[in-house]
């Protein structure tokens, strides 16, 4: 277990599961429809040992599901589990940041189309007023699970300090 797992912080906990090198790109490829180990290894160009380790970690964490597609020898496909499907909005928000701040030559390599048929760039919004949620429009408050410990100094600080 890495040090992130010891922190009483939802971001640290998430990074402990999906923040290892190559993991967000594995999740991207699964979202985009690659399912088989060999497809993932070829697309990413990473070692088979590293891909095996990352997939095992994601399956263990309930982010990815292994489904058999062949009996002899047994072979599996990989699919996003519910937790994996729910990380997709964060991945496409990261993609939008990359498109804006570090676009490859020639422009964004992928565009997004919503089920309504329209192309879009992801924006995080408040579900109550519809306003954009940015560093300038949101405030972090202590939640019901707030506790003192590594990674929680801001929330653990006495009010008014």
C-alpha positions in Angstrom: 0.0 0.0 0.0 1.4 3.5 -0.8 1.4 6.4 1.5 -1.7 7.9 -0.2 -3.8 5.1 1.3 -2.9 6.4 4.8 -4.2 9.9 4.2 -7.7 10.8 5.3 -8.5 12.6 2.0 -10.7 11.5 -0.8 -8.3 12.8 -3.5 -5.4 10.9 -1.9 -7.5 7.7 -1.7 -8.5 8.0 -5.4 -4.9 8.7 -6.4 -3.9 5.6 -4.5 -6.1 3.6 -6.8 -5.9 5.3 -10.2 -2.9 7.5 -9.9 -0.1 5.1 -10.7 1.8 5.7 -14.0 -0.1 4.2 -17.0 -3.3 3.6 -15.0 -5.3 6.6 -16.4 -4.3 5.6 -19.9 -5.4 2.0 -19.3 -8.8 3.3 -18.1 -8.9 5.6 -21.2 -8.3 2.6 -23.5 -11.0 0.5 -21.7 -13.5 3.4 -22.0 -12.6 3.7 -25.7 -13.4 0.0 -26.3 -10.1 -1.9 -26.1 -10.9 -5.0 -24.0 -8.1 -7.6 -24.5 -4.8 -7.7 -22.8 -2.9 -7.8 -26.1 -4.8 -4.8 -27.5 -4.0 -2.8 -24.4 -0.3 -3.8 -24.4 0.0 -2.9 -28.1 -1.8 0.4 -27.9 0.1 1.6 -24.8 3.5 0.1 -25.7 4.2 -0.9 -22.0 5.7 -4.1 -20.7 3.3 -7.0 -20.2 4.5 -7.3 -16.5 3.5 -3.7 -15.8 0.2 -4.0 -17.6 -0.6 -7.2 -15.7 0.2 -5.4 -12.4 -1.9 -2.4 -13.2 -4.9 -4.5 -14.3 -4.7 -6.7 -11.2 -4.7 -3.6 -9.0 -7.7 -2.2 -10.8 -9.6 -5.5 -10.6 -8.7 -5.7 -6.9 -10.0 -2.2 -6.3 -13.3 -2.9 -8.1 -12.6 -0.4 -10.9 -12.2 -3.0 -13.7 -13.9 -6.4 -14.2 -12.3 -9.4 -15.8 -14.7 -11.4 -18.0 -13.7 -14.7 -19.6 -14.1 -14.9 -23.4 -12.3 -18.1 -24.1 -12.1 -21.4 -22.1 -9.0 -23.2 -23.5 -6.7 -21.6 -22.6 -8.7 -19.3 -20.4 -8.5 -15.7 -21.6 -10.2 -12.6 -20.3 -11.5 -9.3 -21.5 -11.4 -6.3 -19.3 -14.3 -3.9 -18.8 -14.9 -0.9 -16.7 -16.9 -1.8 -13.6 -19.3 0.8 -12.1 -16.5 2.6 -10.3 -14.5 2.6 -13.5 -17.4 4.1 -15.5 -17.8 6.8 -12.8 -14.2 7.9 -13.2 -14.8 8.7 -16.9 -16.0 12.3 -16.3 -12.7 13.0 -14.4 -10.7 11.5 -17.2 -12.4 13.6 -19.9 -12.0 16.7 -17.7 -8.3 15.9 -17.5 -8.4 15.5 -21.3 -10.0 19.0 -21.7 -7.2 20.4 -19.5 -4.6 18.7 -21.7 -6.3 20.0 -24.8 -6.1 23.6 -23.4 -2.7 23.6 -21.8 -0.6 21.0 -23.5 -2.2 20.2 -26.9 -0.1 18.0 -29.2 0.9 19.6 -32.5 -2.0 19.7 -34.9 -4.6 20.1 -32.1 -6.5 17.7 -29.9 -6.1 14.1 -30.9 -9.7 13.2 -29.9 -13.0 15.1 -29.7 -16.1 14.2 -27.6 -19.7 13.9 -28.8 -22.5 13.7 -26.2 -25.5 11.3 -26.7 -27.5 14.4 -27.8 -25.3 14.4 -30.9 -23.3 17.6 -30.1 -19.6 17.9 -29.8 -18.5 19.3 -26.4 -15.7 20.2 -24.1 -16.3 19.0 -20.5 -17.0 21.6 -17.9 -17.7 20.9 -14.2 -20.9 22.7 -13.1 -22.9 23.1 -9.9 -25.9 20.8 -10.1 -28.0 23.4 -8.3 -27.5 26.6 -10.3 -25.7 25.3 -13.4 -22.8 27.7 -12.8 -19.3 26.6 -13.7 -17.3 25.1 -10.7 -13.8 26.6 -10.8 -11.1 27.5 -8.3 -12.7 30.9 -8.1 -16.3 29.8 -7.5 -16.0 27.0 -5.0 -15.1 26.8 -1.3 -14.0 23.6 0.5 -15.7 22.9 3.8 -15.2 20.3 6.5 -17.3 17.2 5.7 -18.8 14.5 8.0 -15.7 12.3 7.6 -13.1 15.0 8.3 -10.4 13.9 10.7 -6.9 15.0 11.7 -4.1 13.2 10.0 -1.7 13.2 7.0 -3.1 15.2 4.1 -5.8 17.0 6.1 -4.0 20.0 7.6 -6.3 22.5 5.8 -9.5 20.9 7.2 -8.0 20.3 10.6 -6.9 23.9 11.1 -8.9 25.7 13.9 -11.5 28.0 12.4 -10.4 31.6 12.0 -6.7 30.8 11.7 
